[in-house]
Amino acid sequence: MTNLQLYDQISSLPANLRQDVLDFVESLKAKAVASHPLKPRKFGAAKGFFKMREDFDEPLDDFKEYM
């Protein structure tokens, strides 16, 4: 079902049932957040994970003709 089809279905409901749908969607979102809480990021967690070569900032041989 596409978003547009879902919107059409919900729009055709009476106002009180649309409120029930909204309540249900909010409960699903809360359940999803509760089951997968985001952990705070720790600064420096990837330290040592990447290694850069000493000549990283040196011009590449492929571009010498343009310099």
C-alpha positions as CSV (number, residue, x, y, z in Angstrom):
1,M,0.0,0.0,0.0
2,T,1.4,3.4,-0.9
3,N,1.3,6.4,1.3
4,L,-1.3,8.0,-1.0
5,Q,-3.5,5.0,-0.7
6,L,-3.1,5.0,3.0
7,Y,-3.9,8.7,3.2
8,D,-7.0,8.1,1.1
9,Q,-8.2,5.3,3.4
10,I,-7.6,7.4,6.5
11,S,-9.2,10.5,5.1
12,S,-12.4,8.6,4.3
13,L,-12.8,7.7,8.0
14,P,-15.0,9.7,10.4
15,A,-13.1,12.1,12.7
16,N,-13.3,10.0,15.8
17,L,-11.8,7.0,14.0
18,R,-9.1,9.2,12.5
19,Q,-8.2,10.1,16.1
20,D,-8.0,6.4,16.9
21,V,-5.6,5.9,14.0
22,L,-3.5,8.8,15.2
23,D,-3.3,7.3,18.7
24,F,-2.4,3.9,17.3
25,V,0.4,5.4,15.1
26,E,1.8,7.3,18.1
27,S,1.8,4.1,20.2
28,L,3.6,2.3,17.5
29,K,6.2,5.0,17.3
30,A,6.7,5.0,21.0
31,K,7.1,1.2,21.0
32,A,9.7,1.4,18.3
33,V,11.7,4.0,20.2
34,A,11.5,2.0,23.4
35,S,12.7,-1.2,21.8
36,H,15.7,0.5,20.1
37,P,16.7,3.5,22.2
38,L,19.6,5.6,20.8
39,K,22.7,5.4,22.8
40,P,24.6,8.7,23.3
41,R,27.6,8.9,21.0
42,K,30.9,8.9,22.7
43,F,33.5,11.4,21.4
44,G,36.6,9.6,20.1
45,A,35.0,6.2,19.9
46,A,36.6,5.6,16.5
47,K,40.1,6.7,17.5
48,G,42.6,4.3,16.0
49,F,40.0,2.8,13.7
50,F,41.3,4.7,10.6
51,K,44.9,5.1,9.6
52,M,46.0,7.8,7.3
53,R,49.3,7.6,5.4
54,E,52.0,10.2,6.1
55,D,51.8,11.5,2.5
56,F,48.0,11.9,2.6
57,D,48.2,15.7,1.8
58,E,50.8,15.3,-0.9
59,P,49.7,15.8,-4.6
60,L,48.8,12.7,-6.4
61,D,51.0,11.5,-9.3
62,D,47.9,11.3,-11.5
63,F,47.3,15.1,-11.4
64,K,51.0,16.2,-12.0
65,E,50.3,17.2,-15.6
66,Y,47.6,19.6,-14.4
67,M,49.8,21.4,-11.8
